[in-house]
Amino acid sequence: MKVDMVDLKWCEFYKAGKRLSLASEFCGMPSQIDVRSQTTGKIVRFVAVQPGDPWYDQDNWDGEQMVYRPTTPVPNVEKLVIYHAY
């Protein structure tokens, strides 16, 4: 399965919430996505949250956003939110 990749420069970082936000125009809302730092070259994979996760929503926010968790620990980021932006 091919995994979409976006550069970190397209994400907004919210320090207080340890959150990255990304407009869906860059990648849609895939089940998983890789985010690459253009500075360090590091790639972090994020996967959509599943039932049982506190950020999971049964209605998927009516298609307006999706929440993802990193597959490996990232010190300053707990989640990625891709929001509808068409």
Backbone as ProteinMPNN parsed JSONL, in Angstrom:
{"seq_chain_A": "MKVDMVDLKWCEFYKAGKRLSLASEFCGMPSQIDVRSQTTGKIVRFVAVQPGDPWYDQDNWDGEQMVYRPTTPVPNVEKLVIYHAY", "coords_chain_A": {"N_chain_A": [[0.841, -1.184, 0.0], [0.572, 2.17, -0.874], [1.763, 4.993, 0.83], [0.817, 8.266, 1.528], [2.836, 11.251, 1.508], [3.761, 14.235, 3.15], [5.341, 17.427, 3.437], [6.637, 18.791, 6.428], [6.547, 21.549, 6.49], [4.075, 22.311, 5.517], [2.357, 21.991, 7.552], [0.705, 23.282, 10.471], [1.848, 24.136, 13.692], [0.836, 23.633, 16.98], [1.846, 24.433, 19.928], [0.879, 24.372, 22.633], [-1.132, 22.414, 22.579], [0.259, 20.28, 21.648], [0.049, 19.613, 18.913], [-0.172, 18.992, 15.43], [-1.531, 20.538, 12.573], [-3.131, 20.158, 9.448], [-4.172, 21.082, 6.233], [-6.629, 19.484, 4.236], [-6.336, 19.736, 1.524], [-3.775, 19.158, 0.702], [-3.404, 16.408, 0.845], [-5.747, 14.96, 1.101], [-7.723, 12.794, 3.144], [-6.26, 10.392, 4.272], [-5.854, 6.951, 5.549], [-3.448, 6.624, 6.755], [-0.431, 8.55, 7.017], [2.695, 9.957, 6.042], [4.887, 12.296, 7.488], [7.337, 14.525, 6.625], [10.265, 16.082, 7.769], [11.64, 18.886, 6.429], [13.958, 20.006, 7.253], [15.49, 18.204, 8.905], [15.148, 15.8, 7.599], [13.897, 13.679, 8.725], [11.296, 11.252, 8.952], [8.015, 10.797, 10.001], [5.486, 8.54, 10.674], [1.985, 8.758, 10.726], [-1.053, 7.437, 11.94], [-4.57, 6.935, 11.519], [-6.736, 7.498, 14.29], [-8.294, 4.949, 16.286], [-11.294, 3.152, 17.371], [-11.762, 3.467, 20.87], [-9.618, 5.099, 21.368], [-9.087, 8.221, 22.95], [-9.41, 10.408, 21.244], [-10.96, 9.501, 19.187], [-13.865, 9.652, 17.132], [-17.089, 8.619, 16.708], [-18.711, 9.485, 14.601], [-16.88, 10.53, 12.925], [-16.452, 13.291, 12.821], [-18.224, 14.238, 10.966], [-16.947, 14.094, 8.484], [-15.371, 16.32, 8.371], [-12.901, 16.465, 9.602], [-9.969, 14.518, 10.489], [-8.26, 12.632, 12.967], [-4.977, 11.775, 13.882], [-2.422, 9.613, 15.209], [1.057, 9.485, 16.055], [3.171, 6.773, 14.976], [5.516, 6.222, 16.194], [7.062, 7.47, 19.172], [7.008, 11.014, 19.497], [8.569, 13.766, 20.747], [7.371, 16.406, 20.948], [4.883, 16.271, 19.744], [1.658, 15.024, 19.872], [-0.515, 14.453, 18.321], [-1.912, 14.591, 14.985], [-3.971, 16.6, 13.092], [-6.023, 16.482, 10.37], [-7.818, 18.643, 8.48], [-10.845, 19.456, 6.749], [-10.591, 21.276, 3.788], [-11.538, 22.36, 1.278]], "CA_chain_A": [[0.0, 0.0, 0.0], [1.306, 3.429, -0.955], [1.429, 5.938, 1.89], [1.057, 9.663, 1.144], [3.832, 11.974, 2.3], [3.725, 15.689, 3.057], [6.418, 18.1, 4.158], [6.246, 19.437, 7.681], [6.322, 22.986, 6.264], [2.665, 22.548, 5.209], [1.604, 21.816, 8.802], [0.749, 24.303, 11.522], [2.169, 23.514, 14.974], [0.235, 24.263, 18.146], [2.676, 23.967, 21.035], [0.091, 24.099, 23.839], [-1.875, 21.161, 22.418], [1.157, 19.283, 21.031], [-0.731, 19.207, 17.75], [0.057, 19.479, 14.078], [-2.748, 20.63, 11.774], [-2.833, 20.144, 8.021], [-5.347, 21.201, 5.372], [-6.826, 18.286, 3.427], [-6.002, 19.997, 0.125], [-2.445, 18.631, 0.407], [-3.319, 14.948, 0.822], [-7.013, 14.308, 1.393], [-7.787, 12.27, 4.512], [-5.923, 8.968, 4.176], [-5.844, 6.208, 6.807], [-2.139, 6.892, 7.344], [0.325, 9.544, 6.257], [4.043, 10.255, 6.508], [5.237, 13.72, 7.526], [8.785, 14.628, 6.507], [10.886, 17.36, 8.119], [12.53, 19.365, 5.369], [15.199, 20.413, 7.906], [16.271, 17.047, 9.361], [14.925, 14.653, 6.733], [13.204, 12.641, 9.498], [9.927, 10.956, 8.528], [7.182, 10.218, 11.053], [4.206, 8.023, 10.171], [0.796, 8.97, 11.547], [-2.181, 6.582, 11.568], [-5.856, 7.421, 12.03], [-7.11, 6.932, 15.584], [-9.258, 3.854, 16.213], [-12.196, 3.111, 18.527], [-11.074, 3.298, 22.141], [-8.719, 6.239, 21.543], [-9.867, 9.382, 23.404], [-9.666, 11.347, 20.149], [-11.821, 8.872, 18.186], [-15.236, 10.141, 17.082], [-17.9, 7.646, 15.969], [-19.236, 10.107, 13.385], [-15.747, 11.08, 12.163], [-16.616, 14.746, 12.696], [-19.002, 14.456, 9.732], [-16.052, 14.232, 7.344], [-14.709, 17.619, 8.401], [-11.521, 16.316, 10.051], [-9.536, 13.219, 10.993], [-7.186, 12.748, 13.944], [-3.957, 10.739, 13.717], [-1.387, 9.487, 16.243], [2.322, 9.005, 15.492], [3.447, 5.364, 15.262], [6.674, 6.238, 17.092], [6.962, 8.66, 20.028], [7.564, 12.291, 19.059], [8.544, 14.543, 21.991], [6.541, 17.607, 20.976], [3.644, 16.1, 18.981], [0.825, 13.887, 20.269], [-1.506, 14.143, 17.295], [-2.01, 15.347, 13.744], [-5.366, 16.781, 12.68], [-6.221, 16.92, 8.985], [-9.149, 19.254, 8.434], [-11.407, 19.678, 5.414], [-10.265, 22.631, 3.323], [-11.75, 22.513, -0.168]], "C_chain_A": [[0.886, 1.248, 0.0], [0.814, 4.366, 0.149], [1.768, 7.342, 1.405], [2.099, 10.281, 2.063], [3.647, 13.467, 2.071], [4.913, 16.244, 3.826], [5.852, 18.81, 5.383], [5.935, 20.918, 7.482], [4.861, 23.307, 5.945], [1.786, 22.43, 6.446], [1.734, 23.039, 9.695], [1.002, 23.575, 12.832], [1.56, 24.324, 16.1], [0.911, 23.682, 19.379], [1.849, 23.553, 22.256], [-0.649, 22.767, 23.747], [-1.039, 20.029, 21.853], [0.516, 18.699, 19.777], [-0.183, 19.813, 16.469], [-1.295, 19.529, 13.391], [-2.353, 20.782, 10.318], [-4.135, 20.238, 7.247], [-5.427, 19.972, 4.462], [-6.468, 18.496, 1.961], [-4.638, 19.424, -0.265], [-2.431, 17.116, 0.233], [-4.658, 14.237, 0.95], [-7.038, 13.887, 2.852], [-7.523, 10.763, 4.483], [-5.953, 8.272, 5.538], [-4.496, 6.336, 7.516], [-1.366, 7.834, 6.428], [1.707, 9.729, 6.885], [4.273, 11.759, 6.442], [6.753, 13.801, 7.585], [9.256, 16.026, 6.886], [11.846, 17.742, 7.016], [13.883, 19.782, 5.934], [16.076, 19.206, 8.246], [16.174, 15.843, 8.437], [14.194, 13.511, 7.438], [11.761, 12.5, 9.009], [9.2, 10.283, 9.682], [5.872, 9.78, 10.42], [3.116, 8.278, 11.208], [-0.307, 8.064, 11.024], [-3.449, 7.126, 12.214], [-6.18, 6.735, 13.35], [-8.242, 5.92, 15.39], [-10.195, 3.911, 17.416], [-11.416, 2.788, 19.802], [-10.077, 4.411, 22.416], [-9.569, 7.432, 21.984], [-10.201, 10.38, 22.29], [-10.541, 10.753, 19.042], [-13.228, 9.43, 18.294], [-16.023, 9.212, 16.165], [-18.389, 8.212, 14.638], [-18.135, 10.697, 12.513], [-15.909, 12.561, 11.872], [-17.3, 15.105, 11.379], [-18.107, 14.722, 8.528], [-15.283, 15.534, 7.318], [-13.267, 17.538, 8.885], [-11.255, 14.865, 10.41], [-8.363, 13.459, 11.929], [-6.276, 11.536, 13.807], [-3.0, 10.769, 14.897], [-0.102, 9.035, 15.566], [2.549, 7.539, 15.871], [4.68, 5.201, 16.138], [6.582, 7.507, 17.933], [7.681, 9.876, 19.43], [7.453, 13.225, 20.261], [7.538, 15.691, 22.035], [5.196, 17.464, 20.27], [2.917, 14.846, 19.448], [-0.169, 13.501, 19.191], [-1.353, 15.059, 16.082], [-3.491, 15.418, 13.406], [-5.366, 17.255, 11.223], [-7.658, 17.406, 8.906], [-9.55, 19.533, 7.001], [-11.166, 21.113, 4.976], [-10.405, 22.759, 1.807], [-12.728, 23.61, -0.44]], "O_chain_A": [[1.83, 1.354, 0.783], [-0.388, 4.512, 0.371], [2.875, 7.585, 0.925], [2.236, 9.9, 3.225], [3.407, 13.911, 0.948], [5.425, 15.61, 4.748], [4.745, 19.349, 5.364], [5.139, 21.485, 8.231], [4.443, 24.456, 6.087], [0.596, 22.737, 6.392], [2.746, 23.739, 9.673], [0.433, 22.508, 13.065], [1.737, 25.54, 16.176], [0.588, 22.579, 19.817], [2.095, 22.5, 22.844], [-0.777, 22.066, 24.75], [-1.555, 18.939, 21.604], [0.445, 17.484, 19.595], [0.213, 20.978, 16.425], [-2.126, 18.647, 13.605], [-1.37, 21.446, 9.991], [-5.1, 19.546, 7.57], [-4.406, 19.484, 3.978], [-6.31, 17.522, 1.225], [-4.375, 19.224, -1.451], [-1.554, 16.582, -0.446], [-4.695, 13.008, 0.91], [-6.441, 14.547, 3.702], [-8.442, 9.96, 4.647], [-6.066, 8.936, 6.568], [-4.413, 6.175, 8.734], [-1.617, 7.902, 5.225], [1.862, 9.664, 8.104], [3.902, 12.414, 5.467], [7.383, 13.226, 8.474], [8.727, 17.026, 6.4], [12.771, 16.991, 6.706], [14.854, 19.903, 5.187], [17.262, 19.184, 7.917], [17.027, 14.957, 8.484], [13.903, 12.487, 6.819], [11.095, 13.486, 8.695], [9.699, 9.323, 10.27], [5.225, 10.554, 9.714], [3.303, 8.045, 12.403], [-0.485, 7.931, 9.813], [-3.414, 7.698, 13.303], [-5.933, 5.541, 13.515], [-9.037, 6.025, 14.456], [-9.927, 4.634, 18.376], [-10.524, 1.939, 19.801], [-9.721, 4.65, 23.57], [-10.66, 7.637, 21.451], [-11.181, 11.118, 22.396], [-10.833, 11.434, 18.059], [-13.734, 9.657, 19.393], [-15.677, 9.035, 14.997], [-18.47, 7.482, 13.65], [-18.419, 11.299, 11.478], [-15.542, 13.03, 10.795], [-17.001, 16.127, 10.762], [-18.474, 15.496, 7.644], [-14.605, 15.827, 6.333], [-12.479, 18.444, 8.612], [-12.182, 14.08, 10.611], [-7.567, 14.374, 11.718], [-6.746, 10.41, 13.639], [-2.788, 11.815, 15.512], [-0.155, 8.276, 14.598], [2.166, 7.112, 16.959], [4.868, 4.154, 16.758], [6.075, 8.522, 17.456], [8.801, 9.775, 18.93], [6.348, 13.456, 20.751], [6.914, 15.918, 23.072], [4.438, 18.431, 20.199], [3.473, 13.748, 19.427], [-0.621, 12.357, 19.142], [-0.757, 16.133, 16.149], [-4.186, 14.402, 13.434], [-4.787, 18.289, 10.892], [-8.594, 16.673, 9.225], [-8.708, 19.809, 6.147], [-11.494, 22.054, 5.698], [-9.482, 23.219, 1.134], [-13.036, 23.89, -1.599]]}, "name": "protein", "num_of_chains": 1, "seq": "MKVDMVDLKWCEFYKAGKRLSLASEFCGMPSQIDVRSQTTGKIVRFVAVQPGDPWYDQDNWDGEQMVYRPTTPVPNVEKLVIYHAY"}
